[in-house]
Amino acid sequence: MGVAHQMVKDLKAQGHTIIIHTARGMKPSKVGEQAALGVAIAEVGCATFKNLAEHEIPFDEIVFGKPHADVYLDDKAVNALSGDMDRGIGWMLADGASGQEVVPKNLPAREFNKVLIMAEHVEKKGLREYLLGEIHFYKNCPESIKDLFPKMHDSDTSEALTPFCSVTIERIFGITFTHMSINRCVTPQRLILVMDALSRIHRCELPPNQKSDGLLDYGNYYNKVKARLTQHSDVYTSLLASEADHREVQRLLTDRDGGGVAQADHREVQRLLTYLKAYESQQRAFHCGRDPWRPSVQ
């Protein structure tokens, strides 16, 4: 199955509306556009629906006819023959779905929650184990970083919904950091904005009565960074263009001292690992959350 077919199936499965606009069978006609459209539907209409059914291509609406214009402009058009549709719309197909060689990519989309997008709000429903922590955060978000997150409109954690719960938050109109990354639109200024926001969250001070009195899980800090460097070396090396860069990453990932990461071979990464290790050993965190998820950053 082609990439375009799989892309349509994936998008439909995620709740998108699929509208097919086809000029199939449309030919120049002296009898006018509408008459030519009628001829086209009569000649290829049944065959078109048959082809869609045979290939199991989902759709919500189909429009026959070629838009009449002297010049065609579309800022949202993606060419199905470009060979790079996933980058074009910022959607990653499942590995191997196109039948082509699998190239190491980033992590796939999460499926923890069901999301309903409304005019001004977004409703999320999911298992309590995944969503209760998020609801708690929205209710207790520190004032110093509230501007970085959507406002919570409502939540439902009643026992009647067990094992599920829901939260309705403000809808943010913007482009995700993942989409900008795939389309190579991450400028230094935009990256700095994201890193500054993460730094504000990381350094946020909480009142004593809001600090966690339980054992904090630092698994998303030193251990996760180190594990990703060692376990996903193909991802990092595939992102590098030159042989020199490739050798540098391989040197970084070489286990020389039994620790999984080469010591002092890459100063910036080593500095980060050293900082995270000290952060954990000094128990400096008030609360520990999950790692930042790029599709959620707008």
C-alpha angles and dihedrals in degrees: 000000000000125000092248092055093049091045091056091049093049093048092048091049089056092055102264121146112243117210117181116204112190135178090189111150094009112139133172107275136185091210094070139262097286093049090048089051091053091051091049093051091047092050103039106011097096092041091052094054090044091053092049091051094046092053092040092234109169121219140164099201137011125201121196120205140058116264109245114236142128093229128021119215125172126167091193100048120126119190111229089206095054093093091225105075095139091059091043095061100020095247122132117212120218111272111276094006092126093051090242129117112292114245116199109259139170125284118298124251118282121247101191096115141032111235126205115191116206133177098278104359143051121218119204123193125184149126114313092238090063102035108035092075091052091049090050090052094051090050093048103031110149114250092235093066103028091107090065095062137056116262116253114240101182144336137200119205097153120145089242089074095049126169085024136055136180142214131194116207138176114282113240114209107212148093121281121242088239091058091049091048095051091047092046094241098129104119122189089254093053092047090051090052091055094045092047090053092049090048091053090052093046094050097041112133118219129203113258092251091059097051117110114255093193134080109289121222110226092179093119093058126056097354095050095045091049093045093050092050091053102034100041102041090134090063094051096043092048089059092058121086107194130065090232091057090045091055091047092056092046089052090050092051095047113113104225102152102032092260098104095240126072109252116242093345093116109033099195095049092042090051090053093049091048091050093049092047091052091045089057097043091050092050091228098156123099094194130001120219138176124286117274112274112216097213088059094054113092 
